[in-house]
Amino acid sequence: MTSTKSYDVIIVGAGSMGMSAGYHLAKRGVSTLLIDAFDPPHREGSHHGEPRLIRHAYGGHAVYTDMAVRAHQLWNELELQTERQLLIQSGVLNITDPALYSLKERTPKAAKRGVLTEWLNADEIQNRWKGIQLPDHFGAMYEPAAGYLRSEACIDAYKALALRHGAELLTYTAVSGITAQQDSVVVHTRDADYYGAKLILTAGAWFGTLAPFITLPIRAVRKVVGWFETSGSDFQPGRFPGFTLHTKEGIYYGFPDIGGAGLKIGRHDTGLDWKPGDPVSPFGSLTEDEEDLRGALLRYMPGAAGRLVQGAVCKYELTPDEDFIIDRHPQYSHILVAGGFSGHGFKFSSVVGEICSQLALDEAPQLDVRPFALSRFTQQAVSAPHLP
């Protein structure tokens, strides 16, 4: 069966990046078809298990800070359009062992872009946030304007607006193949073929299912997060910030105890390799799932190391340097690829969707995406991953 309708743009993968791109295109009157193997928001990608941090003072390429600032603006616009609170400005405390990781070099770059930061020593941190317990030599970069996003609600909001502006969404529709000509594409599914002038691929950890049409240097990994019961009021929203924690034991991140759900903590580094289509071991199937997260809390936030309220599993899609891929297909300039968001991409999905829409319409994006070129992986050496 073949669809008789042709679209200006087809988007494969309607998760965080894809749904945002669909909205940005549809609001400009571009006929847009979104295709997803599930029904976003769902539990098969990287966006479930709210919330997600949004920070601005980034390491690595300077464009990350520019993108974070623009992303924040777009999230605020989405809130106004949907009359929903999506971004909670809790502040984010980036705690580090300076003997291992230095974050101080981020502050001048952030200041040039109007991003406020404050450097705090261990005593200052512990006086301000009573639930934190740190060695004397630790410090932190605090971002008062940062916070966290309700990730599933964000996708729901973009979904509602995209459909309102005329985008079409096919759910539970797996893509079985793609055929490309120089000025068109055909997306094949089990039930029908769909024709488009342009194509955007935002398949997340599922990019492997699109090979050999596109093969990206992306490693999909299983990641776990847990919500732990807290004692007292030190970890409540309004009193406790979002946080990152860079230590010799690992790199962690987390959120206050929102609505009594427990303090949420996850680990950014490590993770088990996963292939699309393989089963994902549920939380708790490995003893370290809980033990690792609890261990970090016992060392640094003991009042939040209570009963495990719940655990969840999601997926990272890691590039070798943990920088994004936003580029055109090597053979077809009318096909865009956005992937490899490496566990720190959700906060940027509002602006990545905007960038993808601009590129699909052959417009120069307002932000410099050259650091995300796919061609960098053809070089002999890939730089070591940096702290996001």
PyMOL commands that set and color helices and strands:
alter all, ss='L'
color gray80, all
select helices_A, chain A and resi 16-26+63-82+106-112+122-128+151-164+204-210+258-260+287-300+302-304+346-360+370-372+374-378
alter helices_A, ss='H'
color red, helices_A
select strands_A, chain A and resi 2-12+32-35+52-54+87-88+92-96+118-121+139-143+147-149+168-170+175-180+185-189+193-201+219-228+242-247+250-257+263-267+272-273+308-318+325-328+335-339
alter strands_A, ss='S'
color yellow, strands_A
deselect
rebuild
show_as cartoon
